[in-house]
């Protein structure tokens, strides 16, 4: 560790709350330096959304010094939190900034990663603005890792060098996320979901096999827009072909609006100094009142399991905290209220082990991410049903029709026992 970095890290001492910028912008160089100096520190609380890379602070011997309190549970912190060495805060992504602004979680030090300052002294937060700007404004001390590989993005994520208390230059490629080829089941689900997308729709979708299949099946569509929580490489071919142009968006027409992005270097190159990409705060992208302003908002989200009444569990496996509430409800509600909008939950009918994801009751301890009053479209590889306006018996019947055939008889029995009536 350089003398300068060692001096900077001394700002982290004891009984402090440290915010770490997330996703592809995780400042790993600063995080590792903090962990290396752990013997000098005590009772340090770490807060963040989803981060990438090895989270040393969750491992021995560091976790006696650092205690994570996360707004989202990614793979690098999942075991630590479920073993009781950290905590998870259930919260909508649209509201995380309020914890800082209302002094519910005052921040002592914010660790961030930015582009080098331009000739006017402004740095970019790159591909991850989300709640980082609010954290910076709340923090007593801001420490930045300045990296020339960070894309300079337009939108909210621009800060002046004067807002940074300490900085260190460290150039390395930012995190790249690659998606595996879609499975046969994901191909089937993606095609069903794509059939729901109309010309002129505004899309929200994430990263993974199903979203990529959906996008790959939209090549003959026209005038699609993007207002989303995050995006990845899957949108690039549609932008190049003109399918995505944001022509009919009411909010920032012609602009791709998101609060973070994660993908390959091609994606980051596309984002760099691109006026058509607006990286905004999560309080903006995930604001239901703003989302609904766009036409035909089509929100595509996933689930771990769904019960026969339509309750969606998307962040736990029973009592095991798998991910987080995130922005699912923000966009489900926004899409439902949008003129011509469609809120879609897409999931395989069974797990890799053949267990049905459509169940009579959610597992004991499971969290309800999206309530049955909010749910509309459900898609599996066996088709799509719309639960909006259906009573409990009708919902069960509809969901059984898109369950895996091997489980339909058992689900029929469970529905009969619950509602005391055959369908």
C-alpha positions in Angstrom: 0.0 0.0 0.0 1.4 3.4 -0.9 2.1 6.0 1.8 -0.6 8.2 0.3 -3.2 5.5 0.3 -2.3 4.4 3.8 -2.8 8.0 5.0 -6.2 8.2 3.3 -7.4 5.0 4.8 -6.6 6.3 8.3 -9.9 8.3 7.9 -11.6 5.0 8.7 -11.1 4.3 12.4 -13.7 3.0 14.7 -17.5 3.1 15.3 -18.1 4.4 11.8 -20.5 3.7 9.0 -18.9 3.2 5.5 -20.8 3.4 2.2 -19.4 1.5 -0.8 -20.5 2.3 -4.3 -21.8 -0.8 -6.1 -22.3 -2.9 -9.2 -19.5 -2.5 -11.8 -18.3 0.7 -10.0 -17.3 -1.1 -6.8 -14.0 0.6 -5.8 -12.2 -2.7 -5.1 -8.8 -1.0 -4.7 -10.1 1.1 -1.8 -12.1 -1.7 -0.2 -9.1 -4.0 -0.2 -6.9 -1.3 1.3 -9.4 -0.8 4.0 -9.5 -4.5 4.8 -5.7 -4.7 4.8 -5.6 -2.1 7.6 -8.3 -3.8 9.7 -6.2 -4.3 12.8 -6.3 -0.5 13.4 -10.1 -0.3 13.1 -13.0 -1.6 15.2 -16.8 -1.8 14.9 -17.1 -0.6 11.3 -20.5 -0.9 9.7 -20.5 -1.4 5.9 -23.5 -0.4 3.9 -24.2 -0.8 0.1 -26.4 -2.2 -2.6 -25.1 -5.1 -4.8 -21.3 -5.0 -5.1 -19.1 -7.0 -7.4 -15.8 -8.7 -6.7 -14.5 -10.4 -3.6 -15.9 -8.8 -0.4 -13.0 -9.4 2.0 -14.9 -7.7 4.8 -17.3 -10.7 5.0 -14.4 -13.2 5.5 -12.1 -14.2 8.3 -10.2 -12.5 9.9 -11.9 -9.2 8.8 -15.5 -9.8 9.7 -14.7 -9.3 13.4 -14.0 -5.7 12.5 -16.5 -5.1 9.7 -20.2 -5.7 10.0 -22.3 -5.6 6.8 -25.7 -4.0 6.8 -26.8 -4.4 3.2 -29.8 -3.0 1.1 -29.4 -5.9 -1.3 -27.8 -9.4 -0.9 -25.5 -10.3 -3.7 -23.6 -13.5 -4.1 -20.4 -12.1 -2.5 -22.1 -11.3 0.8 -25.0 -13.9 0.8 -23.4 -16.5 3.1 -22.1 -13.9 5.5 -25.5 -12.4 6.1 -27.3 -15.7 6.3 -24.8 -17.0 8.8 -25.6 -14.1 11.1 -22.5 -12.0 10.5 -24.4 -9.2 8.8 -27.8 -7.8 8.3 -30.2 -7.1 5.4 -32.4 -4.0 5.3 -35.7 -4.6 3.3 -36.3 -1.4 1.4 -37.5 -0.3 -2.0 -34.6 0.9 -4.1 -36.6 4.1 -4.7 -36.4 4.9 -1.0 -32.8 4.1 0.0 -31.7 7.7 -0.5 -34.2 8.8 2.2 -32.2 6.8 4.8 -29.3 9.2 4.2 -31.3 12.4 3.7 -33.4 11.9 6.8 -30.3 10.9 8.9 -31.6 7.4 9.6 -28.2 6.1 8.5 -25.7 8.9 8.6 -22.6 8.1 6.7 -19.1 8.8 8.0 -17.1 7.7 4.9 -18.2 7.0 1.3 -15.9 4.9 -0.9 -16.5 5.6 -4.6 -14.9 5.1 -8.0 -15.0 7.9 -10.6 -13.5 9.0 -13.9 -10.6 11.5 -14.0 -11.8 15.2 -13.7 -12.4 17.0 -17.0 -11.0 20.4 -17.7 -13.7 21.9 -15.6 -12.9 19.7 -12.6 -16.0 17.4 -12.9 -15.8 13.6 -12.5 -18.3 11.0 -13.5 -19.8 8.2 -11.3 -19.7 6.1 -14.5 -22.1 3.2 -14.8 -23.5 3.3 -11.2 -25.3 6.4 -10.0 -28.3 4.7 -8.2 -28.0 5.8 -4.5 -24.3 6.9 -4.7 -25.0 10.6 -5.2 -27.2 10.7 -2.1 -24.5 8.9 -0.1 -21.9 11.4 -1.3 -24.1 14.3 -0.3 -24.6 12.8 3.2 -21.1 11.6 3.9 -18.7 13.4 6.2 -15.7 12.2 4.2 -15.7 11.1 0.5 -12.8 9.0 -0.7 -12.5 8.3 -4.5 -10.6 5.9 -6.6 -10.0 7.7 -9.8 -9.9 5.4 -12.8 -9.5 6.4 -16.4 -11.5 3.3 -17.5 -14.7 4.6 -15.9 -17.0 5.7 -18.6 -18.0 9.4 -18.5 -21.8 9.2 -18.4 -24.4 12.0 -18.8 -27.2 12.6 -16.3 -27.1 13.0 -12.5 -23.8 11.3 -11.8 -21.4 14.2 -12.2 -19.6 15.5 -9.2 -16.9 18.2 -8.9 -13.5 17.3 -7.6 -14.1 19.7 -4.7 -16.8 17.3 -3.4 -14.1 14.6 -3.0 -12.0 14.9 0.2 -9.3 12.4 -0.7 -8.5 10.6 -3.9 -6.0 8.1 -5.3 -5.4 7.2 -8.9 -5.7 3.5 -9.8 -6.4 2.4 -13.3 -7.8 -1.1 -13.9 -10.6 -2.5 -16.1 -14.0 -2.1 -14.4 -16.1 -5.2 -13.7 -17.5 -6.9 -16.7 -20.6 -9.1 -16.6 -21.2 -11.8 -19.2 -24.5 -13.7 -19.6 -24.6 -17.4 -20.3 -26.5 -18.7 -23.3 -30.2 -19.0 -22.6 -31.6 -22.4 -21.8 -34.4 -24.0 -23.8 -36.8 -23.1 -21.0 -35.6 -19.5 -20.9 -36.0 -19.3 -24.7 -39.6 -20.4 -24.4 -40.4 -18.0 -21.6 -38.7 -15.1 -23.4 -40.8 -15.7 -26.5 -44.0 -15.7 -24.5 -43.0 -12.4 -22.8 -41.9 -10.8 -26.1 -45.4 -11.5 -27.5 -46.7 -9.1 -24.9 -44.5 -6.2 -25.9 -46.2 -3.6 -28.1 -44.8 -1.1 -30.5 -44.1 2.2 -28.8 -43.6 0.5 -25.4 -41.2 1.7 -22.7 -39.2 -1.2 -21.3 -37.8 -2.1 -17.9 -35.8 -5.3 -17.7 -32.6 -6.5 -16.1 -29.8 -8.9 -17.0 -29.9 -12.6 -17.7 -31.2 -15.3 -20.0 -34.9 -14.3 -20.1 -34.4 -10.6 -20.6 -31.9 -11.2 -23.4 -34.3 -13.6 -25.1 -37.1 -11.1 -24.9 -34.8 -8.4 -26.4 -33.7 -10.8 -29.2 -37.3 -11.4 -30.1 -38.1 -7.7 -30.5 -36.2 -7.1 -33.8 -39.4 -6.4 -35.8 -40.8 -4.0 -33.2 -40.9 -0.2 -33.7 -40.2 2.8 -31.5 -39.4 1.1 -28.2 -38.1 3.2 -25.3 -36.0 2.4 -22.2 -36.7 3.7 -18.7 -35.3 1.1 -16.3 -33.4 0.4 -13.1 -30.6 -1.2 -15.0 -29.6 -2.4 -18.4 -26.9 -4.6 -20.1 -25.6 -5.5 -23.5 -28.9 -7.0 -24.7 -30.3 -3.5 -25.7 -27.3 -2.7 -28.0 -28.5 -4.5 -31.2 -31.9 -2.9 -30.9 -30.4 0.6 -30.5 -28.2 0.1 -33.5 -31.1 -1.1 -35.6 -33.3 1.8 -34.5 -35.9 -0.4 -32.8 -35.1 1.4 -29.5 -35.3 5.1 -30.1 -37.5 6.4 -27.3 -39.8 8.2 -29.8 -43.0 8.0 -27.8 -41.6 8.3 -24.3 -43.2 11.2 -22.3 -40.3 11.5 -19.9 -37.0 12.2 -21.6 -38.0 11.1 -25.1 -35.1 9.7 -27.1 -33.1 9.0 -24.0 -32.1 5.7 -22.4 -32.8 6.3 -18.7 -31.3 4.1 -16.0 -29.6 4.3 -12.6 -26.9 1.6 -13.2 -25.6 -0.6 -16.0 -23.5 -3.7 -16.0 -22.1 -5.7 -18.9 -19.1 -6.0 -21.3 -16.6 -3.4 -22.4 -18.7 -2.9 -25.5 -21.5 -1.6 -23.2 -19.2 0.8 -21.3 -17.8 2.1 -24.6 -21.3 2.7 -25.8 -22.2 4.6 -22.6 -19.0 6.7 -22.6 -19.8 10.4 -23.4 -23.1 9.3 -25.0 -25.8 12.1 -24.7 -28.5 9.5 -25.4 -27.8 7.7 -22.2 -29.0 9.4 -19.0 -27.7 7.8 -15.8 -30.0 9.1 -13.0 -30.5 8.6 -9.3 -32.7 5.6 -8.2 -35.0 8.1 -6.6 -35.8 9.2 -10.2 -35.7 6.0 -12.2 -37.7 4.1 -9.7 -40.2 6.8 -8.8 -43.6 5.2 -9.6 -45.1 8.6 -10.4 -42.5 9.2 -13.0 -42.5 5.6 -14.4 -46.2 5.8 -15.1 -45.9 8.9 -17.2 -44.4 6.9 -20.0 -46.7 5.0 -22.4 -47.1 1.2 -22.4 -44.5 0.6 -19.7 -43.6 -3.0 -19.9 -41.9 -4.2 -16.7 -40.3 -7.6 -16.8 -39.2 -9.1 -13.4 -38.5 -12.5 -12.0 -39.5 -14.6 -9.0 -38.3 -17.4 -6.8 -41.8 -18.8 -6.2 -45.4 -17.7 -6.5 -48.4 -19.1 -4.5 -51.8 -19.9 -5.8 -53.2 -16.6 -4.9 -50.5 -14.6 -6.7 -48.1 -13.7 -3.9 -44.6 -13.2 -5.3 -41.5 -14.1 -3.4 -38.5 -12.8 -5.3 -35.8 -12.3 -2.7 -35.8 -15.2 -0.2 -35.8 -19.0 -0.3 -37.8 -19.6 2.9 -35.8 -17.9 5.6 -32.7 -17.7 3.5 -32.1 -14.2 2.2 -31.1 -14.6 -1.4 -31.2 -11.1 -2.9 -33.4 -8.1 -2.0 -36.6 -6.2 -2.6 -34.8 -3.9 -5.0 -37.0 -2.1 -7.5 -39.5 -4.8 -8.4 -42.5 -3.2 -6.7 -41.4 0.3 -8.0 -41.8 -0.9 -11.6 -44.6 -3.4 -11.1 -46.7 -0.5 -9.8 -45.4 2.0 -12.3 -46.2 -0.3 -15.2 -49.7 -1.1 -13.9 -50.5 2.6 -13.7 -49.0 3.4 -17.1 -51.5 3.9 -20.0 -51.4 0.5 -21.8 -48.7 -0.7 -19.3 -48.0 -4.4 -18.5 -46.4 -5.7 -15.3 -44.9 -9.1 -16.0 -43.4 -11.7 -13.7 -41.4 -14.3 -15.7 -40.1 -17.5 -14.1 -39.5 -21.2 -15.0 -42.2 -23.5 -13.8 -39.7 -25.6 -11.9 -36.3 -25.3 -10.3 -33.2 -27.1 -11.6 -34.1 -30.0 -9.2 -37.7 -30.3 -10.6 -39.4 -28.5 -7.7 -42.5 -26.5 -8.7 -42.1 -22.7 -8.4 -45.9 -22.4 -8.4 -46.8 -23.5 -4.9 -49.9 -23.8 -2.7 -48.2 -21.6 0.0 -44.9 -19.8 0.1 -42.2 -21.4 2.1 -42.2 -20.7 5.9 -40.3 -17.5 6.4 -40.5 -16.4 2.8 -40.9 -12.7 2.1 -43.7 -11.3 -0.1 -41.9 -9.1 -2.5 -44.9 -8.2 -4.7 -48.4 -8.6 -3.2 -51.2 -10.4 -4.9 -53.0 -7.1 -5.3 -50.2 -5.8 -7.4 -49.5 -8.8 -9.6 -50.8 -8.9 -13.2 -49.1 -11.0 -15.9 -47.3 -14.3 -15.0 -45.2 -16.1 -17.6 -43.6 -19.5 -17.6 -42.5 -21.8 -20.4 -46.1 -23.0 -20.6 -47.7 -19.7 -21.4 -48.9 -16.4 -19.9 -51.8 -15.6 -17.7 -53.2 -12.3 -16.5 -54.3 -12.4 -12.9 -55.6 -8.8 -12.8 -59.3 -8.9 -11.8 -59.4 -12.6 -11.1 -60.7 -13.9 -7.7 -58.6 -16.3 -5.7 -60.2 -19.4 -7.2 -59.7 -18.1 -10.7 -56.1 -17.1 -10.0 -55.3 -20.6 -8.8 -56.9 -22.1 -11.9 -54.9 -19.8 -14.2 -51.6 -20.4 -12.4 -52.1 -24.2 -12.5 -52.6 -23.9 -16.3 -49.0 -22.7 -16.7 -47.4 -24.9 -14.0 -45.3 -27.8 -15.0 -47.5 -30.8 -16.0 -45.8 -33.0 -13.4 -47.1 -30.8 -10.6 -50.6 -29.8 -11.8 -52.5 -32.6 -10.2 -50.9 -31.9 -6.8 -51.7 -28.2 -7.2 -55.3 -29.0 -8.2 -55.6 -31.0 -5.0 -54.2 -28.2 -2.9 -56.5 -25.7 -4.6 -59.5 -27.9 -3.9 -58.6 -28.3 -0.3 -58.1 -24.5 0.1 -61.2 -23.3 -1.7 -63.3 -26.4 -1.2 -64.4 -26.5 -4.8 -63.2 -28.3 -7.9 -62.3 -26.2 -10.9 
